[in-house]
Amino acid sequence: MALESNERPDQPITKFESMLKTDDVYFFDAEDFEDIIHHYLNNGKISLAKKGIKIGLQQHPGSIELKLLHVEVMVFENNLATAEKLLDELQLVDAHNEEILIQRANIYSKKDNHEAAVALLQKALDLTSDTFDIYSLLGMEYLFMDDFKLAKESFMRCVDFDNEDYSSLYNVIYCFEFLEDFDGAIGYLNQYLEKNPYCEVAWHQLGKQYYEKSMFNEALTAFDFAIISDDSFIGAYFEKGKVLEKLGRYKEAIENYETTITIEDPTSHAFLRIGKCYEKLKNNDMAKYYFYQTVHEDPLLDKGWLAITNFYLRIKNYDKALYYINKALNIDSENPLYWKKCAKINLALKNYDQADFAFKQAVDLGNFELNTWIDWANVAKTNGDLVGAIQILEQGKQFYPENIDILYKTAGFLLHLGDYINARIVLLDVLKLDKDQKELELFKSQFPEYANSDWVKTFLSETKKGY
């Protein structure tokens, strides 16, 4: 049975959902169907949107707008060939409809042809005065193309149209940040805030830019204004806490982190920051409590396990430190800094084989710091692998070709091997760098068995004579 629309509630969505629950058929204007479909698309209810399109086209088979919504859903579901075929049909009927160009641009974007998508969106701009959505799409295409300057300009247009379009505002700042133009971001946000002085989002973003420039007092003021604008804005309290940490005001930082917990459910990140503040205040009991709260709240947060590791390292409880660094490595086994810390803990425990393995993992994953090579070489030497120790130092030399520590240590290990020829060559190289022989004492202290040996005395004597 078909009923006229005035026999049912005025709200199209309520009426549409009521119809779906019964055998009744209600008639809607094409515009009502558009509203219904947009509602479901905006809320991610694709199946209901498709039902709206199907019934809408049954009642209004000639509606171009409903067919374009059908195209939009097909593009979303990657039915691109069918969508293009329908667009071809629609273009024959309405060649100057900008929405046709927009949907074709979306198809090109899905195919990673972002240049073609941009060209179509630029054409669409000429066909309509309602350009807000087009500039938003252009901004996203430019982001895909890594053209952050044009992306920024497009999103700025969106903010000009709607100063509460915070998604575009975030994208503008993201582009500034990627371009490392923090001054530009600060200038833009200050201009925005002159027109929108109570926008907590803008104050929050401004504070983050000041933080990046280490302008901590200015950042603090910005976050305070964000909180004044919205006293339940968790992000502002959290960022303010970070600034207070930088300023050494740890008790105040704790208060701000605790505020985030009272406003919303506790987060592992808040617990972690509170623990670090107590650590700075040398309150070990409270620091440990909050570090354990961190991993209780989120057992997969590797930084929480690392914080506990560092806590036990600081108090020289190496067994517990090893236990917890392994927890961190179980979560993120590709982190070279975790492997390096694991190596140092094993070194402290005199687990030299495990230390050797951990240093190798750290280097394989990209940790090429000077002390990594030197410590790893020392471990290899302790394990009786002098050849391996020399090879490690040779690798380190590629990154630090004129480092005196590496060269003297290499010479000492070569002497241990009895390779006096190569030891002599290395010592000649290092003494060219250490002309005043100021660092020679380092060599003598590390290799006292050679410090006063006849070989070294003869070598140094010959060197002084210009041998």
C-alpha positions in Angstrom: 0.0 0.0 0.0 1.4 3.4 -1.0 0.9 6.3 1.3 1.3 10.0 0.7 4.2 11.7 2.6 1.9 13.9 4.6 0.4 10.9 6.2 3.7 10.1 8.0 6.1 12.1 10.2 7.8 15.1 8.5 11.4 13.9 9.1 12.5 12.1 5.9 15.1 9.9 7.7 12.6 8.8 10.4 9.9 8.2 7.7 12.4 6.3 5.5 13.5 4.0 8.3 9.9 3.5 9.3 9.1 2.4 5.7 11.9 -0.1 5.8 10.4 -1.8 8.8 7.0 -2.2 7.1 5.5 -3.3 3.8 4.3 0.3 3.2 5.8 2.4 0.4 6.2 6.1 1.1 6.8 8.7 -1.6 9.6 11.2 -1.2 10.8 14.2 -3.2 14.1 13.6 -5.0 15.6 16.2 -2.6 14.5 14.2 0.4 16.2 11.1 -1.0 19.4 13.1 -1.5 19.2 14.2 2.2 18.6 10.7 3.3 21.5 9.2 1.3 23.9 12.0 2.3 23.0 11.3 6.0 23.8 7.6 5.7 27.0 8.3 3.7 28.2 10.8 6.3 27.6 8.3 9.0 29.3 5.4 7.2 26.0 3.4 6.7 26.7 2.4 3.2 24.1 -0.4 3.0 21.3 2.0 4.0 22.6 4.6 1.6 22.4 2.0 -1.2 18.8 1.1 -0.2 18.0 4.8 -0.4 19.5 5.1 -3.9 17.7 2.0 -5.1 14.3 3.2 -3.9 15.0 6.8 -4.9 15.8 5.8 -8.5 12.7 3.7 -8.6 10.6 6.7 -7.7 12.7 9.2 -9.6 14.4 7.4 -12.5 15.5 10.5 -14.2 17.2 12.2 -11.3 20.8 13.0 -12.2 21.6 13.9 -8.6 20.6 10.4 -7.4 22.5 8.8 -10.2 25.6 10.8 -9.2 25.2 9.6 -5.6 25.0 6.1 -7.0 28.3 6.8 -8.8 29.8 8.0 -5.5 29.0 4.8 -3.8 30.3 2.7 -6.7 33.6 4.7 -6.6 33.8 4.1 -2.8 33.4 0.4 -3.4 35.9 0.4 -6.2 33.4 -0.5 -8.9 35.2 2.0 -11.1 34.4 0.6 -14.6 30.7 0.6 -13.9 30.9 4.1 -12.4 32.7 5.4 -15.5 30.1 3.9 -17.7 27.3 5.6 -15.8 29.2 8.9 -15.8 29.5 8.7 -19.6 25.7 8.4 -19.8 25.2 11.3 -17.5 27.6 13.5 -19.4 25.5 13.1 -22.5 22.6 14.5 -20.6 24.3 17.2 -18.6 27.8 18.0 -19.9 28.3 21.0 -17.6 27.6 19.3 -14.3 30.6 19.9 -12.0 29.7 16.8 -10.0 30.4 14.6 -13.0 33.9 16.0 -13.1 34.4 15.6 -9.4 33.4 11.9 -9.6 35.7 11.4 -12.5 38.5 13.0 -10.5 37.7 10.6 -7.6 38.1 7.7 -10.0 41.5 9.0 -11.3 42.6 9.5 -7.7 41.6 5.9 -6.9 43.9 4.9 -9.8 46.7 7.0 -8.4 46.6 9.4 -11.4 46.5 12.5 -9.2 47.7 14.9 -11.9 44.6 14.0 -14.0 42.4 14.3 -10.9 43.7 17.8 -10.2 43.1 18.8 -13.9 39.4 17.8 -13.6 38.9 19.4 -10.3 40.4 22.7 -11.7 37.8 22.4 -14.5 35.1 21.8 -12.0 36.0 25.1 -10.2 35.0 27.0 -13.4 31.6 25.4 -13.4 30.4 26.4 -10.0 30.5 29.1 -7.3 30.2 26.5 -4.6 33.9 25.6 -4.5 34.4 24.5 -0.9 34.3 20.8 -1.4 36.4 21.1 -4.6 39.2 22.9 -2.8 39.1 20.3 -0.1 39.5 17.5 -2.7 42.3 19.5 -4.4 44.1 19.8 -1.1 44.0 16.0 -0.7 45.2 15.4 -4.2 48.2 17.8 -3.7 49.0 15.9 -0.5 49.1 12.7 -2.5 51.5 14.4 -4.9 53.7 15.7 -2.0 53.0 19.3 -3.2 52.6 20.7 0.3 52.6 24.4 -0.9 49.6 24.0 -3.2 47.9 21.7 -0.7 48.3 24.3 2.0 46.8 27.0 -0.3 43.8 24.8 -1.1 43.1 24.0 2.5 43.4 27.7 3.4 40.6 28.4 0.9 38.5 25.9 2.8 39.2 27.6 6.1 38.3 31.0 4.5 34.9 29.5 3.5 34.3 28.0 6.9 36.4 29.0 9.9 35.1 26.0 11.8 36.4 23.6 9.3 39.0 22.2 11.7 39.9 19.3 9.5 41.2 21.8 6.9 42.8 23.9 9.6 44.7 20.8 10.8 45.8 20.1 7.2 47.0 23.7 6.8 49.2 23.4 9.8 50.4 19.9 8.8 51.6 21.4 5.5 53.4 24.2 7.4 55.1 21.6 9.6 56.1 19.4 6.7 57.7 22.4 5.1 59.4 23.2 8.4 57.9 26.7 8.2 57.0 27.0 11.9 57.2 30.8 11.7 54.7 30.7 8.8 52.4 28.5 10.9 52.6 30.8 13.9 51.8 33.8 11.7 48.8 32.1 10.1 47.4 30.9 13.4 47.8 34.4 15.0 45.9 35.9 12.0 43.2 33.2 12.4 42.9 33.9 16.1 42.4 37.6 15.6 39.1 36.6 13.9 38.4 33.6 16.1 39.8 34.4 19.5 38.0 31.6 21.3 39.0 28.7 19.0 40.7 26.1 21.3 41.9 24.1 18.3 43.9 27.1 16.9 45.3 28.0 20.4 46.4 24.3 20.8 48.1 24.2 17.4 49.8 27.6 18.1 51.1 26.2 21.3 52.6 23.2 19.5 54.3 25.5 17.0 55.9 27.5 19.8 56.9 24.2 21.5 58.7 23.2 18.3 60.7 26.4 18.4 61.5 25.9 22.1 59.5 29.1 22.9 58.1 27.5 26.0 56.7 30.5 27.7 54.8 31.5 24.6 53.6 27.8 24.2 52.4 27.9 27.8 50.3 31.0 27.2 48.8 29.5 24.1 47.8 26.3 25.9 46.3 28.3 28.7 44.1 30.2 26.2 43.1 26.8 24.7 42.0 25.7 28.2 40.2 29.0 28.8 38.3 28.4 25.5 37.4 24.8 26.4 38.2 23.7 29.9 37.6 20.0 28.9 40.2 20.1 26.1 42.4 17.1 27.1 45.0 17.8 24.4 45.7 21.3 25.7 46.3 20.0 29.3 48.6 17.3 28.0 50.7 19.6 25.9 50.8 22.1 28.7 52.2 19.4 30.9 55.0 18.7 28.4 55.9 22.4 28.3 56.0 22.5 32.1 58.3 19.6 32.1 60.7 21.5 29.8 60.6 24.4 32.2 61.4 22.1 35.1 58.0 22.7 36.8 57.3 19.0 37.4 54.7 19.3 40.1 52.6 21.5 37.9 53.1 19.2 35.0 51.8 16.3 37.1 48.7 18.3 37.9 47.9 18.9 34.2 48.5 15.2 33.3 46.2 14.2 36.3 43.6 16.6 34.9 43.5 14.6 31.7 42.8 11.5 33.7 39.9 13.1 35.6 38.3 14.4 32.4 38.4 11.2 30.5 39.5 7.6 31.0 43.2 7.2 32.0 45.7 6.8 29.2 49.0 5.0 29.3 50.7 8.1 27.9 49.5 10.3 30.8 50.7 7.7 33.3 54.1 7.6 31.5 54.5 11.3 31.7 53.5 11.4 35.4 56.1 8.7 36.1 58.8 10.6 34.3 58.0 13.7 36.3 58.2 11.9 39.6 61.5 10.4 38.4 62.8 14.0 37.9 61.6 14.8 41.4 63.6 11.8 42.6 60.5 10.2 44.0 61.4 6.6 43.0 58.4 5.0 44.6 55.8 7.1 42.8 57.8 7.0 39.5 57.8 3.2 39.7 54.1 3.1 40.5 53.2 5.1 37.5 55.5 3.3 35.1 53.8 0.0 36.2 50.4 1.7 35.7 51.5 2.6 32.2 52.1 -1.0 31.1 49.0 -2.2 33.0 46.9 0.3 31.0 48.6 -0.6 27.7 50.8 -3.8 27.8 51.8 -3.1 24.2 53.3 0.3 24.8 57.0 -0.4 24.4 57.9 3.0 25.8 56.3 2.0 29.1 58.6 -1.1 29.3 61.5 1.1 28.3 60.8 3.5 31.1 60.8 0.7 33.6 64.0 -0.6 32.1 65.7 2.8 32.5 64.4 3.0 36.1 66.1 -0.2 37.0 69.2 0.7 35.1 69.5 3.9 37.1 69.4 2.0 40.3 71.8 -0.6 38.9 69.3 -3.5 39.1 70.5 -5.0 35.9 68.6 -8.3 36.2 65.3 -6.5 36.2 66.4 -4.1 33.6 67.2 -7.0 31.3 63.8 -8.5 32.0 62.0 -5.4 31.0 64.1 -4.5 28.0 63.2 -7.9 26.6 59.5 -6.9 27.1 60.1 -3.8 25.0 61.9 -5.9 22.3 59.0 -8.4 22.2 56.8 -5.5 21.1 59.3 -3.7 18.8 62.1 -5.9 17.8 63.1 -3.5 15.0 64.2 -0.7 17.3 68.0 -0.4 17.2 68.1 1.7 20.4 66.3 -1.0 22.3 68.9 -3.5 21.1 71.8 -1.2 22.1 70.3 -0.8 25.6 69.9 -4.6 25.8 73.6 -4.9 24.8 74.7 -2.5 27.5 72.7 -4.3 30.2 74.1 -7.7 29.1 77.6 -6.1 29.2 76.9 -4.9 32.8 75.9 -8.5 33.6 79.0 -9.9 31.9 76.7 -11.8 29.5 79.2 -11.2 26.7 77.7 -13.5 24.1 74.3 -11.9 24.5 75.9 -8.5 24.4 77.7 -9.3 21.2 74.4 -10.5 19.6 72.5 -7.4 20.8 75.2 -5.0 19.4 75.0 -6.8 16.1 71.3 -6.4 16.0 71.6 -2.7 16.8 74.0 -2.1 14.0 72.1 -4.2 11.5 69.1 -2.0 12.2 71.0 1.2 11.6 72.6 2.3 14.9 76.0 3.6 13.8 76.9 5.7 16.8 80.6 5.9 17.7 80.3 4.3 21.1 78.3 1.4 19.6 81.3 0.4 17.5 83.8 0.8 20.3 81.7 -1.0 22.9 80.9 -3.9 20.5 84.6 -4.2 19.6 85.4 -4.4 23.3 82.9 -7.2 23.8 84.3 -9.2 20.8 87.8 -8.8 22.3 86.5 -9.9 25.7 85.0 -13.0 24.0 88.5 -13.7 22.6 87.5 -12.8 19.0 90.3 -10.3 18.2 89.8 -10.7 14.5 86.1 -9.9 14.8 86.9 -6.9 17.1 89.2 -5.5 14.4 86.6 -6.1 11.7 84.0 -4.2 13.8 86.4 -1.3 14.2 87.0 -1.3 10.5 83.3 -1.0 9.9 83.1 1.9 12.4 86.0 3.5 10.6 83.9 3.8 7.5 81.6 6.2 9.5 84.4 7.8 11.6 87.5 7.7 9.3 89.5 10.1 11.5 88.4 9.1 14.9 91.5 8.7 17.1 89.8 6.3 19.6 89.0 3.8 16.8 92.5 4.0 15.3 94.4 3.6 18.6 92.1 0.7 19.6 92.6 -0.9 16.2 96.4 -0.6 16.6 96.2 -2.1 20.1 94.2 -5.1 18.9 96.6 -5.7 16.0 99.5 -5.7 18.5 97.6 -8.3 20.5 97.4 -10.4 17.4 101.1 -9.9 16.8 100.5 -8.1 13.5 103.2 -5.5 14.0 103.3 -4.4 10.3 99.6 -3.4 10.2 99.8 -2.0 13.8 102.6 0.2 12.6 100.6 1.4 9.6 97.6 2.3 11.8 99.8 4.1 14.3 101.4 6.1 11.6 97.9 7.2 10.4 96.7 8.1 13.9 99.8 10.1 14.8 99.2 12.2 11.7 95.9 13.2 13.4 97.3 13.2 16.9 100.4 15.3 16.1 101.0 16.5 19.6 100.4 12.9 20.9 97.8 14.2 23.4 95.7 11.2 22.9 98.6 8.7 23.1 98.0 8.4 26.8 94.6 6.9 26.0 96.3 4.2 24.0 98.8 3.5 26.8 96.1 3.3 29.4 94.0 0.9 27.4 97.0 -1.2 26.4 99.4 -0.9 29.3 101.3 -4.0 28.3 102.6 -2.1 25.2 102.9 1.3 26.8 106.6 0.8 27.7 107.4 -2.0 25.4 110.6 -1.8 23.3 108.6 -2.0 20.1 106.5 1.1 21.0 109.5 3.0 22.3 111.4 2.3 19.1 108.4 3.2 17.0 107.8 6.5 18.8 111.6 7.3 18.6 111.6 6.7 14.9 108.5 8.8 14.4 110.0 11.8 16.2 113.0 11.6 13.9 110.7 11.7 10.9 111.1 8.1 10.1 
